[in-house]
Amino acid sequence: MSKSFYFFLRRFKLNIEDFNISLTSCIILGKGYCPSDTLFKTVYIFNAIAEAKSDWKSVEYIVLNVLDGSTFQSILKCCIFGKDKSNLYQSKAAVNDIFQHRFMQPELTAKQYVCYIKDITFKPLHIGLVENGVSCDPCVTVTSVIYPLVVNHGAGICAKIAFNYLNDTNLIEWFEYQIMMDVDTVVVMLHYINDEAFKVFTYYRQKGLLKILPYPVELPGKQVIQMQNA
């Protein structure tokens, strides 16, 4: 064996070993890591509601209700996936509503984004948000799209988010008014509420008027120990 060929083999072996080390490092780094998921601990999507239509092909937008901790100047993009995330559609996340408190600036702002999907060619099943300029990789955090049941001659009413504290007397009056108006069911997605208001919720749940649902995703802040006792 010539000396030059020997050194070639030795050098080739070292390169292969370096490649294996680099590949192993990438696998370790890549485990559970998504470079595009920069909003993972910043923006929390707790539901995504499609426009109420009898056929998904007629749906023109999806509404995202979020707690948003991104910077004020952030421009977000909607990443919309089909079954098994095999299809992808992207659109700008337009701000539809912002909850603003007169006396405080929360770390996470309650916002409502709208993602328009008028010319989409597949049924949206999963949706997530990324910062503008970031790619919509399948590994980004997503939530399932909810398609409201359309009932002929039926009606549904959505109220604003109420959190942290509710006046129990006013809450009782509100529930009794719903009963007077022949409301069949009230649905509440409960994360945390003061104990007095929670007792009111428990009472009307036992009467069969109220359904208490947990949030579909884990949100920051106090955990819902109350739900375990509901």
C-alpha positions in Angstrom: 0.0 0.0 0.0 1.4 3.4 -1.0 2.0 6.0 1.7 -0.2 8.5 0.0 -3.1 6.0 -0.2 -2.7 5.2 3.4 -2.9 8.8 4.5 -6.0 9.2 2.2 -7.7 6.3 4.0 -6.7 7.7 7.4 -8.0 11.1 6.5 -11.3 9.6 5.1 -11.8 7.7 8.4 -11.3 10.8 10.4 -13.8 12.7 8.2 -16.4 10.0 8.7 -15.9 10.1 12.4 -16.3 13.8 12.5 -19.4 13.5 10.4 -20.9 11.0 12.8 -20.1 13.2 15.8 -21.7 16.2 14.0 -24.7 14.1 13.0 -25.2 12.8 16.6 -24.9 16.4 17.9 -27.6 17.5 15.4 -29.9 14.7 16.5 -29.5 15.5 20.2 -30.1 19.2 19.5 -33.0 18.5 17.2 -34.9 16.3 19.6 -38.0 18.2 20.6 -36.6 21.4 19.1 -38.3 23.4 16.4 -36.3 26.5 15.1 -39.5 28.0 13.7 -41.5 27.7 17.0 -40.2 31.0 18.4 -43.6 31.9 19.9 -43.8 28.6 21.9 -43.6 30.4 25.3 -44.9 33.8 24.1 -48.2 33.3 22.4 -50.8 30.9 23.7 -53.7 29.8 21.4 -56.5 28.4 23.4 -58.9 27.9 20.5 -59.4 28.3 16.8 -62.9 28.6 15.5 -63.8 28.4 11.9 -66.5 30.5 10.4 -69.9 28.9 11.0 -70.8 27.3 7.6 -72.6 24.1 6.8 -69.7 23.2 4.4 -66.1 23.7 5.1 -65.5 24.8 1.5 -67.5 27.9 2.2 -65.4 28.9 5.3 -63.5 32.1 4.5 -61.7 32.7 7.9 -60.6 31.1 11.2 -60.7 33.1 14.4 -57.9 32.6 16.9 -58.4 33.5 20.6 -55.0 34.0 22.2 -53.0 35.3 25.1 -50.3 37.3 23.3 -46.9 38.1 24.9 -45.1 39.0 21.7 -43.6 42.5 21.2 -45.8 45.4 20.2 -44.4 45.6 16.7 -44.7 41.8 16.0 -46.4 40.8 12.8 -47.6 37.3 12.9 -48.4 34.7 10.2 -51.0 31.9 10.2 -49.7 28.4 9.5 -52.6 26.2 8.5 -52.2 22.5 8.0 -54.4 19.7 6.7 -54.5 16.0 7.7 -51.2 14.7 9.0 -49.8 18.2 8.3 -49.3 17.1 4.7 -50.8 20.3 3.3 -49.8 23.8 4.1 -51.5 27.2 3.7 -50.2 30.5 4.9 -51.8 33.9 5.5 -51.3 37.0 7.5 -52.7 37.0 11.0 -54.9 40.1 11.1 -55.7 41.6 14.6 -59.5 41.6 15.0 -59.8 42.6 18.7 -57.6 43.5 21.7 -58.6 43.6 25.3 -57.2 46.7 26.9 -57.4 47.4 30.7 -57.5 51.0 31.7 -55.3 50.7 34.8 -52.9 47.8 34.1 -50.6 46.5 31.4 -50.7 42.7 31.5 -47.7 40.6 30.5 -50.0 38.6 28.2 -52.7 40.5 26.2 -56.0 38.9 25.3 -56.2 39.2 21.5 -58.3 37.8 18.7 -56.6 37.1 15.3 -58.3 36.3 12.0 -56.7 34.1 9.4 -58.3 34.3 6.0 -58.5 31.1 4.0 -60.8 32.0 1.1 -58.8 30.3 -1.6 -57.6 27.3 0.3 -57.9 23.9 -1.4 -57.9 21.5 1.5 -59.8 21.3 4.8 -57.9 23.2 7.6 -57.5 20.9 10.6 -54.5 22.4 12.5 -53.4 26.0 12.9 -50.5 27.8 14.5 -48.8 31.2 14.6 -45.2 32.2 13.7 -43.5 35.5 13.4 -43.5 37.1 9.9 -40.5 35.9 8.0 -40.3 32.5 9.9 -41.1 29.4 7.9 -44.2 27.3 8.7 -42.5 24.1 9.6 -44.8 21.1 10.6 -43.1 21.1 14.0 -44.6 24.5 15.1 -47.1 24.4 18.0 -50.6 24.1 16.6 -54.2 23.7 17.9 -57.1 21.9 16.2 -59.6 23.9 14.3 -63.1 23.8 15.7 -66.0 23.7 13.2 -69.2 25.0 14.9 -72.3 22.8 14.4 -74.7 24.7 12.3 -78.3 24.2 13.5 -81.3 25.3 11.5 -83.4 27.8 13.5 -80.9 27.6 16.3 -78.7 30.4 17.8 -75.5 30.7 19.8 -74.2 33.6 21.7 -70.5 34.2 22.5 -69.5 36.6 25.3 -66.2 38.2 26.1 -63.6 36.5 28.2 -64.0 37.0 31.9 -61.1 36.0 34.1 -59.5 36.2 37.6 -62.5 37.8 39.4 -66.2 38.0 38.9 -68.8 39.5 41.2 -70.8 36.5 42.5 -74.0 38.6 42.9 -73.9 39.9 39.4 -73.1 36.4 38.1 -76.2 34.9 39.8 -78.3 37.7 38.2 -76.8 36.9 34.8 -77.5 33.2 35.1 -81.1 33.8 36.2 -81.6 36.1 33.3 -80.5 33.4 30.9 -83.0 31.1 32.5 -85.8 33.7 32.0 -84.7 33.9 28.3 -85.1 30.1 27.9 -81.4 29.5 27.3 -80.7 25.8 27.3 -77.0 25.6 27.9 -74.2 27.9 29.0 -70.7 26.7 28.3 -67.7 28.0 30.2 -64.0 27.3 29.5 -62.6 27.7 32.9 -58.9 28.4 33.7 -59.0 30.3 37.0 -61.7 32.3 38.8 -62.3 33.5 42.4 -63.8 31.0 44.8 -67.1 32.9 45.2 -67.8 33.0 41.5 -66.7 29.3 41.2 -69.4 28.3 43.8 -72.0 30.0 41.5 -70.6 28.1 38.6 -70.8 24.8 40.6 -74.4 25.5 41.6 -75.6 26.1 38.0 -73.6 23.1 36.7 -75.5 20.9 39.2 -78.8 22.4 37.9 -77.8 21.2 34.4 -77.6 24.7 32.9 -73.8 25.1 32.9 -71.1 23.0 31.3 -67.6 23.6 32.5 -64.8 22.7 30.1 -61.1 22.8 30.7 -58.9 24.8 28.3 -57.6 22.6 25.5 -54.0 23.7 26.1 -51.9 24.5 29.1 -51.9 28.3 29.7 -49.6 30.3 31.9 -50.6 31.5 35.4 -52.6 29.8 38.1 -53.5 26.2 37.5 -57.1 25.1 37.6 -57.2 23.2 40.9 -60.9 24.1 41.0 -61.6 21.9 38.0 -60.4 18.8 39.9 -63.2 19.5 42.4 -65.8 20.4 39.9 
